[in-house]
Amino acid sequence: MKTVKVGITTEKASAKEFVEAWKRAERKERRREPAERLYFLDAGTLLKVLSTQRLAMLAESRQDG
């Protein structure tokens, strides 16, 4: 089962994370586990995309394991 991290971050932090991942790839370094992330710039956008029903499904799938 994949784990996806959903959160709120700034453009600067997201860009920094991307550059760090790119540099690790250039050095052929690997993370222990691939990281799947879905970030939003603010809570309003997150709540527009992740409706109440979608949030409920995420919570249920998280409880299942």
mmJSON file of the N, C-alpha and C atoms, coordinates in Angstrom:
{"data_MODEL":{"atom_site":{
"group_PDB":["ATOM","ATOM","ATOM","ATOM","ATOM","ATOM","ATOM","ATOM","ATOM","ATOM","ATOM","ATOM","ATOM","ATOM","ATOM","ATOM","ATOM","ATOM","ATOM","ATOM","ATOM","ATOM","ATOM","ATOM","ATOM","ATOM","ATOM","ATOM","ATOM","ATOM","ATOM","ATOM","ATOM","ATOM","ATOM","ATOM","ATOM","ATOM","ATOM","ATOM","ATOM","ATOM","ATOM","ATOM","ATOM","ATOM","ATOM","ATOM","ATOM","ATOM","ATOM","ATOM","ATOM","ATOM","ATOM","ATOM","ATOM","ATOM","ATOM","ATOM","ATOM","ATOM","ATOM","ATOM","ATOM","ATOM","ATOM","ATOM","ATOM","ATOM","ATOM","ATOM","ATOM","ATOM","ATOM","ATOM","ATOM","ATOM","ATOM","ATOM","ATOM","ATOM","ATOM","ATOM","ATOM","ATOM","ATOM","ATOM","ATOM","ATOM","ATOM","ATOM","ATOM","ATOM","ATOM","ATOM","ATOM","ATOM","ATOM","ATOM","ATOM","ATOM","ATOM","ATOM","ATOM","ATOM","ATOM","ATOM","ATOM","ATOM","ATOM","ATOM","ATOM","ATOM","ATOM","ATOM","ATOM","ATOM","ATOM","ATOM","ATOM","ATOM","ATOM","ATOM","ATOM","ATOM","ATOM","ATOM","ATOM","ATOM","ATOM","ATOM","ATOM","ATOM","ATOM","ATOM","ATOM","ATOM","ATOM","ATOM","ATOM","ATOM","ATOM","ATOM","ATOM","ATOM","ATOM","ATOM","ATOM","ATOM","ATOM","ATOM","ATOM","ATOM","ATOM","ATOM","ATOM","ATOM","ATOM","ATOM","ATOM","ATOM","ATOM","ATOM","ATOM","ATOM","ATOM","ATOM","ATOM","ATOM","ATOM","ATOM","ATOM","ATOM","ATOM","ATOM","ATOM","ATOM","ATOM","ATOM","ATOM","ATOM","ATOM","ATOM","ATOM","ATOM","ATOM","ATOM","ATOM","ATOM","ATOM","ATOM","ATOM","ATOM","ATOM"],
"id":[1,2,3,4,5,6,7,8,9,10,11,12,13,14,15,16,17,18,19,20,21,22,23,24,25,26,27,28,29,30,31,32,33,34,35,36,37,38,39,40,41,42,43,44,45,46,47,48,49,50,51,52,53,54,55,56,57,58,59,60,61,62,63,64,65,66,67,68,69,70,71,72,73,74,75,76,77,78,79,80,81,82,83,84,85,86,87,88,89,90,91,92,93,94,95,96,97,98,99,100,101,102,103,104,105,106,107,108,109,110,111,112,113,114,115,116,117,118,119,120,121,122,123,124,125,126,127,128,129,130,131,132,133,134,135,136,137,138,139,140,141,142,143,144,145,146,147,148,149,150,151,152,153,154,155,156,157,158,159,160,161,162,163,164,165,166,167,168,169,170,171,172,173,174,175,176,177,178,179,180,181,182,183,184,185,186,187,188,189,190,191,192,193,194,195],
"type_symbol":["N","C","C","N","C","C","N","C","C","N","C","C","N","C","C","N","C","C","N","C","C","N","C","C","N","C","C","N","C","C","N","C","C","N","C","C","N","C","C","N","C","C","N","C","C","N","C","C","N","C","C","N","C","C","N","C","C","N","C","C","N","C","C","N","C","C","N","C","C","N","C","C","N","C","C","N","C","C","N","C","C","N","C","C","N","C","C","N","C","C","N","C","C","N","C","C","N","C","C","N","C","C","N","C","C","N","C","C","N","C","C","N","C","C","N","C","C","N","C","C","N","C","C","N","C","C","N","C","C","N","C","C","N","C","C","N","C","C","N","C","C","N","C","C","N","C","C","N","C","C","N","C","C","N","C","C","N","C","C","N","C","C","N","C","C","N","C","C","N","C","C","N","C","C","N","C","C","N","C","C","N","C","C","N","C","C","N","C","C","N","C","C","N","C","C"],
"label_atom_id":["N","CA","C","N","CA","C","N","CA","C","N","CA","C","N","CA","C","N","CA","C","N","CA","C","N","CA","C","N","CA","C","N","CA","C","N","CA","C","N","CA","C","N","CA","C","N","CA","C","N","CA","C","N","CA","C","N","CA","C","N","CA","C","N","CA","C","N","CA","C","N","CA","C","N","CA","C","N","CA","C","N","CA","C","N","CA","C","N","CA","C","N","CA","C","N","CA","C","N","CA","C","N","CA","C","N","CA","C","N","CA","C","N","CA","C","N","CA","C","N","CA","C","N","CA","C","N","CA","C","N","CA","C","N","CA","C","N","CA","C","N","CA","C","N","CA","C","N","CA","C","N","CA","C","N","CA","C","N","CA","C","N","CA","C","N","CA","C","N","CA","C","N","CA","C","N","CA","C","N","CA","C","N","CA","C","N","CA","C","N","CA","C","N","CA","C","N","CA","C","N","CA","C","N","CA","C","N","CA","C","N","CA","C","N","CA","C","N","CA","C","N","CA","C","N","CA","C"],
"label_alt_id":[null,null,null,null,null,null,null,null,null,null,null,null,null,null,null,null,null,null,null,null,null,null,null,null,null,null,null,null,null,null,null,null,null,null,null,null,null,null,null,null,null,null,null,null,null,null,null,null,null,null,null,null,null,null,null,null,null,null,null,null,null,null,null,null,null,null,null,null,null,null,null,null,null,null,null,null,null,null,null,null,null,null,null,null,null,null,null,null,null,null,null,null,null,null,null,null,null,null,null,null,null,null,null,null,null,null,null,null,null,null,null,null,null,null,null,null,null,null,null,null,null,null,null,null,null,null,null,null,null,null,null,null,null,null,null,null,null,null,null,null,null,null,null,null,null,null,null,null,null,null,null,null,null,null,null,null,null,null,null,null,null,null,null,null,null,null,null,null,null,null,null,null,null,null,null,null,null,null,null,null,null,null,null,null,null,null,null,null,null,null,null,null,null,null,null],
"label_comp_id":["MET","MET","MET","LYS","LYS","LYS","THR","THR","THR","VAL","VAL","VAL","LYS","LYS","LYS","VAL","VAL","VAL","GLY","GLY","GLY","ILE","ILE","ILE","THR","THR","THR","THR","THR","THR","GLU","GLU","GLU","LYS","LYS","LYS","ALA","ALA","ALA","SER","SER","SER","ALA","ALA","ALA","LYS","LYS","LYS","GLU","GLU","GLU","PHE","PHE","PHE","VAL","VAL","VAL","GLU","GLU","GLU","ALA","ALA","ALA","TRP","TRP","TRP","LYS","LYS","LYS","ARG","ARG","ARG","ALA","ALA","ALA","GLU","GLU","GLU","ARG","ARG","ARG","LYS","LYS","LYS","GLU","GLU","GLU","ARG","ARG","ARG","ARG","ARG","ARG","ARG","ARG","ARG","GLU","GLU","GLU","PRO","PRO","PRO","ALA","ALA","ALA","GLU","GLU","GLU","ARG","ARG","ARG","LEU","LEU","LEU","TYR","TYR","TYR","PHE","PHE","PHE","LEU","LEU","LEU","ASP","ASP","ASP","ALA","ALA","ALA","GLY","GLY","GLY","THR","THR","THR","LEU","LEU","LEU","LEU","LEU","LEU","LYS","LYS","LYS","VAL","VAL","VAL","LEU","LEU","LEU","SER","SER","SER","THR","THR","THR","GLN","GLN","GLN","ARG","ARG","ARG","LEU","LEU","LEU","ALA","ALA","ALA","MET","MET","MET","LEU","LEU","LEU","ALA","ALA","ALA","GLU","GLU","GLU","SER","SER","SER","ARG","ARG","ARG","GLN","GLN","GLN","ASP","ASP","ASP","GLY","GLY","GLY"],
"label_asym_id":["A","A","A","A","A","A","A","A","A","A","A","A","A","A","A","A","A","A","A","A","A","A","A","A","A","A","A","A","A","A","A","A","A","A","A","A","A","A","A","A","A","A","A","A","A","A","A","A","A","A","A","A","A","A","A","A","A","A","A","A","A","A","A","A","A","A","A","A","A","A","A","A","A","A","A","A","A","A","A","A","A","A","A","A","A","A","A","A","A","A","A","A","A","A","A","A","A","A","A","A","A","A","A","A","A","A","A","A","A","A","A","A","A","A","A","A","A","A","A","A","A","A","A","A","A","A","A","A","A","A","A","A","A","A","A","A","A","A","A","A","A","A","A","A","A","A","A","A","A","A","A","A","A","A","A","A","A","A","A","A","A","A","A","A","A","A","A","A","A","A","A","A","A","A","A","A","A","A","A","A","A","A","A","A","A","A","A","A","A","A","A","A","A","A","A"],
"label_entity_id":["1","1","1","1","1","1","1","1","1","1","1","1","1","1","1","1","1","1","1","1","1","1","1","1","1","1","1","1","1","1","1","1","1","1","1","1","1","1","1","1","1","1","1","1","1","1","1","1","1","1","1","1","1","1","1","1","1","1","1","1","1","1","1","1","1","1","1","1","1","1","1","1","1","1","1","1","1","1","1","1","1","1","1","1","1","1","1","1","1","1","1","1","1","1","1","1","1","1","1","1","1","1","1","1","1","1","1","1","1","1","1","1","1","1","1","1","1","1","1","1","1","1","1","1","1","1","1","1","1","1","1","1","1","1","1","1","1","1","1","1","1","1","1","1","1","1","1","1","1","1","1","1","1","1","1","1","1","1","1","1","1","1","1","1","1","1","1","1","1","1","1","1","1","1","1","1","1","1","1","1","1","1","1","1","1","1","1","1","1","1","1","1","1","1","1"],
"label_seq_id":[1,1,1,2,2,2,3,3,3,4,4,4,5,5,5,6,6,6,7,7,7,8,8,8,9,9,9,10,10,10,11,11,11,12,12,12,13,13,13,14,14,14,15,15,15,16,16,16,17,17,17,18,18,18,19,19,19,20,20,20,21,21,21,22,22,22,23,23,23,24,24,24,25,25,25,26,26,26,27,27,27,28,28,28,29,29,29,30,30,30,31,31,31,32,32,32,33,33,33,34,34,34,35,35,35,36,36,36,37,37,37,38,38,38,39,39,39,40,40,40,41,41,41,42,42,42,43,43,43,44,44,44,45,45,45,46,46,46,47,47,47,48,48,48,49,49,49,50,50,50,51,51,51,52,52,52,53,53,53,54,54,54,55,55,55,56,56,56,57,57,57,58,58,58,59,59,59,60,60,60,61,61,61,62,62,62,63,63,63,64,64,64,65,65,65],
"pdbx_PDB_ins_code":[null,null,null,null,null,null,null,null,null,null,null,null,null,null,null,null,null,null,null,null,null,null,null,null,null,null,null,null,null,null,null,null,null,null,null,null,null,null,null,null,null,null,null,null,null,null,null,null,null,null,null,null,null,null,null,null,null,null,null,null,null,null,null,null,null,null,null,null,null,null,null,null,null,null,null,null,null,null,null,null,null,null,null,null,null,null,null,null,null,null,null,null,null,null,null,null,null,null,null,null,null,null,null,null,null,null,null,null,null,null,null,null,null,null,null,null,null,null,null,null,null,null,null,null,null,null,null,null,null,null,null,null,null,null,null,null,null,null,null,null,null,null,null,null,null,null,null,null,null,null,null,null,null,null,null,null,null,null,null,null,null,null,null,null,null,null,null,null,null,null,null,null,null,null,null,null,null,null,null,null,null,null,null,null,null,null,null,null,null,null,null,null,null,null,null],
"Cartn_x":[0.845,0.0,0.892,0.547,1.291,0.863,1.809,1.523,1.692,0.696,0.736,0.614,1.576,1.552,0.807,-0.241,-1.024,-0.814,-0.515,-0.276,-0.268,0.088,0.164,1.618,2.134,3.511,3.634,4.741,4.971,5.612,5.538,6.196,7.701,8.275,9.715,10.122,9.368,9.68,9.504,8.469,8.227,9.345,9.771,10.859,12.161,12.424,13.633,13.637,12.499,12.38,12.639,12.111,12.313,13.796,14.457,15.878,16.706,16.398,17.128,16.938,15.725,15.456,16.207,16.23,16.943,18.437,19.013,20.439,20.744,19.844,20.03,20.012,19.103,19.011,20.278,20.819,22.065,23.219,23.228,24.279,23.952,22.82,22.332,22.056,21.69,21.279,19.791,19.396,17.98,17.486,16.245,15.603,15.324,15.135,14.791,13.486,12.529,11.243,10.868,10.281,9.818,8.785,8.799,7.874,6.865,5.61,4.529,3.942,3.871,3.383,2.398,1.445,0.48,0.354,0.925,0.94,0.049,-0.504,-1.313,-0.69,-0.935,-0.353,-1.111,-2.394,-3.181,-4.333,-4.915,-6.001,-7.234,-7.496,-8.659,-8.604,-7.448,-7.296,-7.392,-6.767,-6.841,-8.295,-9.063,-10.457,-11.33,-10.965,-11.701,-11.482,-10.239,-9.895,-10.332,-10.061,-10.416,-11.741,-12.808,-14.146,-14.34,-15.41,-15.729,-15.77,-16.375,-16.468,-15.084,-14.229,-12.88,-12.06,-12.197,-11.488,-11.937,-13.233,-13.755,-13.166,-13.058,-12.465,-11.001,-10.268,-8.87,-8.736,-9.581,-9.538,-9.848,-10.825,-11.195,-10.057,-9.444,-8.352,-7.147,-6.955,-5.85,-6.079,-7.322,-7.642,-7.482,-7.771,-7.688,-6.253,-5.353,-4.012,-3.007],
"Cartn_y":[-1.176,0.0,1.241,2.206,3.454,4.386,5.158,6.204,7.538,8.379,9.7,10.74,11.649,12.728,13.909,14.351,15.493,16.622,17.819,18.91,20.268,21.259,22.643,23.076,23.702,24.177,25.413,26.077,27.259,26.852,27.742,27.482,27.301,28.128,28.073,26.719,26.249,24.963,23.806,23.891,22.85,22.825,23.997,24.081,23.55,23.875,23.391,21.866,21.293,19.838,19.204,19.824,19.323,19.352,20.473,20.612,19.578,19.377,18.378,16.981,16.653,15.34,15.195,16.267,16.246,15.985,16.674,16.501,15.088,14.532,13.144,12.202,12.449,11.601,11.709,12.907,13.094,12.332,12.262,11.53,10.035,9.667,8.279,7.77,8.695,8.332,8.026,7.093,6.748,6.915,7.275,7.301,5.864,5.655,4.299,3.84,4.747,4.468,5.673,5.428,6.568,7.376,8.673,9.55,10.132,9.849,10.41,11.563,12.736,13.919,14.684,15.29,16.169,17.399,18.508,19.733,20.798,21.621,22.769,24.015,25.162,26.411,27.013,26.634,27.171,26.237,26.456,25.59,25.704,26.889,27.07,26.193,26.139,25.298,23.828,23.442,22.059,21.643,22.487,22.147,22.172,22.94,22.913,21.587,21.115,19.886,18.659,18.68,17.543,17.839,17.49,17.725,16.926,17.193,16.485,14.982,14.58,13.15,12.553,13.278,12.787,12.701,13.692,13.643,12.45,12.156,11.0,9.696,9.614,8.414,8.28,9.39,9.333,8.884,9.427,9.036,7.548,7.061,5.646,4.77,5.148,4.328,4.363,5.471,5.561,4.615,4.523,3.624,2.164,1.873,0.491,0.016,0.972,0.507,0.953],
"Cartn_z":[0.0,0.0,0.0,-0.83,-0.884,0.235,0.703,1.669,0.965,1.069,0.454,1.552,1.59,2.568,1.943,2.614,2.151,3.139,2.62,3.537,2.865,3.644,3.181,3.32,2.283,2.298,1.422,1.535,0.708,-0.616,-1.592,-2.868,-2.663,-1.803,-1.548,-0.959,0.023,0.651,-0.331,-1.142,-2.137,-3.175,-3.625,-4.599,-4.002,-2.735,-2.069,-1.99,-1.645,-1.567,-2.935,-3.98,-5.335,-5.716,-5.448,-5.79,-5.024,-3.754,-2.966,-3.543,-3.955,-4.557,-5.885,-6.662,-7.943,-7.715,-6.746,-6.454,-5.961,-5.121,-4.671,-5.868,-6.808,-8.003,-8.843,-8.964,-9.725,-9.081,-7.759,-7.045,-6.946,-7.552,-7.538,-6.128,-5.242,-3.886,-3.911,-3.093,-3.024,-1.6,-1.501,-0.186,0.216,1.485,1.926,1.301,1.258,0.624,-0.22,-1.398,-2.189,-1.41,-1.588,-0.865,-1.84,-1.622,-2.426,-1.641,-2.267,-1.56,-2.423,-1.758,-2.406,-1.521,-1.977,-1.186,-1.794,-0.931,-1.33,-0.718,-1.364,-0.88,0.289,0.437,1.549,1.876,3.047,3.517,2.625,2.099,1.233,0.003,-0.631,-1.822,-1.457,-0.354,0.093,0.292,0.941,1.223,-0.024,-1.04,-2.31,-3.03,-3.002,-3.71,-2.92,-1.628,-0.785,-0.086,-0.756,-0.212,1.077,1.752,2.994,2.76,1.653,1.334,1.066,0.349,0.078,1.361,2.231,3.514,4.343,4.315,5.047,4.491,3.162,2.55,2.934,2.968,3.383,4.834,5.689,7.098,7.269,6.517,6.598,6.099,4.983,4.45,5.395,6.076,7.031,8.207,8.659,9.776,9.356,8.092,7.597,7.464,7.4,7.434,6.536],
"occupancy":[1.0,1.0,1.0,1.0,1.0,1.0,1.0,1.0,1.0,1.0,1.0,1.0,1.0,1.0,1.0,1.0,1.0,1.0,1.0,1.0,1.0,1.0,1.0,1.0,1.0,1.0,1.0,1.0,1.0,1.0,1.0,1.0,1.0,1.0,1.0,1.0,1.0,1.0,1.0,1.0,1.0,1.0,1.0,1.0,1.0,1.0,1.0,1.0,1.0,1.0,1.0,1.0,1.0,1.0,1.0,1.0,1.0,1.0,1.0,1.0,1.0,1.0,1.0,1.0,1.0,1.0,1.0,1.0,1.0,1.0,1.0,1.0,1.0,1.0,1.0,1.0,1.0,1.0,1.0,1.0,1.0,1.0,1.0,1.0,1.0,1.0,1.0,1.0,1.0,1.0,1.0,1.0,1.0,1.0,1.0,1.0,1.0,1.0,1.0,1.0,1.0,1.0,1.0,1.0,1.0,1.0,1.0,1.0,1.0,1.0,1.0,1.0,1.0,1.0,1.0,1.0,1.0,1.0,1.0,1.0,1.0,1.0,1.0,1.0,1.0,1.0,1.0,1.0,1.0,1.0,1.0,1.0,1.0,1.0,1.0,1.0,1.0,1.0,1.0,1.0,1.0,1.0,1.0,1.0,1.0,1.0,1.0,1.0,1.0,1.0,1.0,1.0,1.0,1.0,1.0,1.0,1.0,1.0,1.0,1.0,1.0,1.0,1.0,1.0,1.0,1.0,1.0,1.0,1.0,1.0,1.0,1.0,1.0,1.0,1.0,1.0,1.0,1.0,1.0,1.0,1.0,1.0,1.0,1.0,1.0,1.0,1.0,1.0,1.0,1.0,1.0,1.0,1.0,1.0,1.0],
"B_iso_or_equiv":[0.0,0.0,0.0,0.0,0.0,0.0,0.0,0.0,0.0,0.0,0.0,0.0,0.0,0.0,0.0,0.0,0.0,0.0,0.0,0.0,0.0,0.0,0.0,0.0,0.0,0.0,0.0,0.0,0.0,0.0,0.0,0.0,0.0,0.0,0.0,0.0,0.0,0.0,0.0,0.0,0.0,0.0,0.0,0.0,0.0,0.0,0.0,0.0,0.0,0.0,0.0,0.0,0.0,0.0,0.0,0.0,0.0,0.0,0.0,0.0,0.0,0.0,0.0,0.0,0.0,0.0,0.0,0.0,0.0,0.0,0.0,0.0,0.0,0.0,0.0,0.0,0.0,0.0,0.0,0.0,0.0,0.0,0.0,0.0,0.0,0.0,0.0,0.0,0.0,0.0,0.0,0.0,0.0,0.0,0.0,0.0,0.0,0.0,0.0,0.0,0.0,0.0,0.0,0.0,0.0,0.0,0.0,0.0,0.0,0.0,0.0,0.0,0.0,0.0,0.0,0.0,0.0,0.0,0.0,0.0,0.0,0.0,0.0,0.0,0.0,0.0,0.0,0.0,0.0,0.0,0.0,0.0,0.0,0.0,0.0,0.0,0.0,0.0,0.0,0.0,0.0,0.0,0.0,0.0,0.0,0.0,0.0,0.0,0.0,0.0,0.0,0.0,0.0,0.0,0.0,0.0,0.0,0.0,0.0,0.0,0.0,0.0,0.0,0.0,0.0,0.0,0.0,0.0,0.0,0.0,0.0,0.0,0.0,0.0,0.0,0.0,0.0,0.0,0.0,0.0,0.0,0.0,0.0,0.0,0.0,0.0,0.0,0.0,0.0,0.0,0.0,0.0,0.0,0.0,0.0],
"pdbx_formal_charge":[null,null,null,null,null,null,null,null,null,null,null,null,null,null,null,null,null,null,null,null,null,null,null,null,null,null,null,null,null,null,null,null,null,null,null,null,null,null,null,null,null,null,null,null,null,null,null,null,null,null,null,null,null,null,null,null,null,null,null,null,null,null,null,null,null,null,null,null,null,null,null,null,null,null,null,null,null,null,null,null,null,null,null,null,null,null,null,null,null,null,null,null,null,null,null,null,null,null,null,null,null,null,null,null,null,null,null,null,null,null,null,null,null,null,null,null,null,null,null,null,null,null,null,null,null,null,null,null,null,null,null,null,null,null,null,null,null,null,null,null,null,null,null,null,null,null,null,null,null,null,null,null,null,null,null,null,null,null,null,null,null,null,null,null,null,null,null,null,null,null,null,null,null,null,null,null,null,null,null,null,null,null,null,null,null,null,null,null,null,null,null,null,null,null,null],
"auth_seq_id":[1,1,1,2,2,2,3,3,3,4,4,4,5,5,5,6,6,6,7,7,7,8,8,8,9,9,9,10,10,10,11,11,11,12,12,12,13,13,13,14,14,14,15,15,15,16,16,16,17,17,17,18,18,18,19,19,19,20,20,20,21,21,21,22,22,22,23,23,23,24,24,24,25,25,25,26,26,26,27,27,27,28,28,28,29,29,29,30,30,30,31,31,31,32,32,32,33,33,33,34,34,34,35,35,35,36,36,36,37,37,37,38,38,38,39,39,39,40,40,40,41,41,41,42,42,42,43,43,43,44,44,44,45,45,45,46,46,46,47,47,47,48,48,48,49,49,49,50,50,50,51,51,51,52,52,52,53,53,53,54,54,54,55,55,55,56,56,56,57,57,57,58,58,58,59,59,59,60,60,60,61,61,61,62,62,62,63,63,63,64,64,64,65,65,65],
"auth_comp_id":["MET","MET","MET","LYS","LYS","LYS","THR","THR","THR","VAL","VAL","VAL","LYS","LYS","LYS","VAL","VAL","VAL","GLY","GLY","GLY","ILE","ILE","ILE","THR","THR","THR","THR","THR","THR","GLU","GLU","GLU","LYS","LYS","LYS","ALA","ALA","ALA","SER","SER","SER","ALA","ALA","ALA","LYS","LYS","LYS","GLU","GLU","GLU","PHE","PHE","PHE","VAL","VAL","VAL","GLU","GLU","GLU","ALA","ALA","ALA","TRP","TRP","TRP","LYS","LYS","LYS","ARG","ARG","ARG","ALA","ALA","ALA","GLU","GLU","GLU","ARG","ARG","ARG","LYS","LYS","LYS","GLU","GLU","GLU","ARG","ARG","ARG","ARG","ARG","ARG","ARG","ARG","ARG","GLU","GLU","GLU","PRO","PRO","PRO","ALA","ALA","ALA","GLU","GLU","GLU","ARG","ARG","ARG","LEU","LEU","LEU","TYR","TYR","TYR","PHE","PHE","PHE","LEU","LEU","LEU","ASP","ASP","ASP","ALA","ALA","ALA","GLY","GLY","GLY","THR","THR","THR","LEU","LEU","LEU","LEU","LEU","LEU","LYS","LYS","LYS","VAL","VAL","VAL","LEU","LEU","LEU","SER","SER","SER","THR","THR","THR","GLN","GLN","GLN","ARG","ARG","ARG","LEU","LEU","LEU","ALA","ALA","ALA","MET","MET","MET","LEU","LEU","LEU","ALA","ALA","ALA","GLU","GLU","GLU","SER","SER","SER","ARG","ARG","ARG","GLN","GLN","GLN","ASP","ASP","ASP","GLY","GLY","GLY"],
"auth_asym_id":["A","A","A","A","A","A","A","A","A","A","A","A","A","A","A","A","A","A","A","A","A","A","A","A","A","A","A","A","A","A","A","A","A","A","A","A","A","A","A","A","A","A","A","A","A","A","A","A","A","A","A","A","A","A","A","A","A","A","A","A","A","A","A","A","A","A","A","A","A","A","A","A","A","A","A","A","A","A","A","A","A","A","A","A","A","A","A","A","A","A","A","A","A","A","A","A","A","A","A","A","A","A","A","A","A","A","A","A","A","A","A","A","A","A","A","A","A","A","A","A","A","A","A","A","A","A","A","A","A","A","A","A","A","A","A","A","A","A","A","A","A","A","A","A","A","A","A","A","A","A","A","A","A","A","A","A","A","A","A","A","A","A","A","A","A","A","A","A","A","A","A","A","A","A","A","A","A","A","A","A","A","A","A","A","A","A","A","A","A","A","A","A","A","A","A"],
"auth_atom_id":["N","CA","C","N","CA","C","N","CA","C","N","CA","C","N","CA","C","N","CA","C","N","CA","C","N","CA","C","N","CA","C","N","CA","C","N","CA","C","N","CA","C","N","CA","C","N","CA","C","N","CA","C","N","CA","C","N","CA","C","N","CA","C","N","CA","C","N","CA","C","N","CA","C","N","CA","C","N","CA","C","N","CA","C","N","CA","C","N","CA","C","N","CA","C","N","CA","C","N","CA","C","N","CA","C","N","CA","C","N","CA","C","N","CA","C","N","CA","C","N","CA","C","N","CA","C","N","CA","C","N","CA","C","N","CA","C","N","CA","C","N","CA","C","N","CA","C","N","CA","C","N","CA","C","N","CA","C","N","CA","C","N","CA","C","N","CA","C","N","CA","C","N","CA","C","N","CA","C","N","CA","C","N","CA","C","N","CA","C","N","CA","C","N","CA","C","N","CA","C","N","CA","C","N","CA","C","N","CA","C","N","CA","C","N","CA","C","N","CA","C","N","CA","C","N","CA","C"],
"pdbx_PDB_model_num":[1,1,1,1,1,1,1,1,1,1,1,1,1,1,1,1,1,1,1,1,1,1,1,1,1,1,1,1,1,1,1,1,1,1,1,1,1,1,1,1,1,1,1,1,1,1,1,1,1,1,1,1,1,1,1,1,1,1,1,1,1,1,1,1,1,1,1,1,1,1,1,1,1,1,1,1,1,1,1,1,1,1,1,1,1,1,1,1,1,1,1,1,1,1,1,1,1,1,1,1,1,1,1,1,1,1,1,1,1,1,1,1,1,1,1,1,1,1,1,1,1,1,1,1,1,1,1,1,1,1,1,1,1,1,1,1,1,1,1,1,1,1,1,1,1,1,1,1,1,1,1,1,1,1,1,1,1,1,1,1,1,1,1,1,1,1,1,1,1,1,1,1,1,1,1,1,1,1,1,1,1,1,1,1,1,1,1,1,1,1,1,1,1,1,1]
}}}
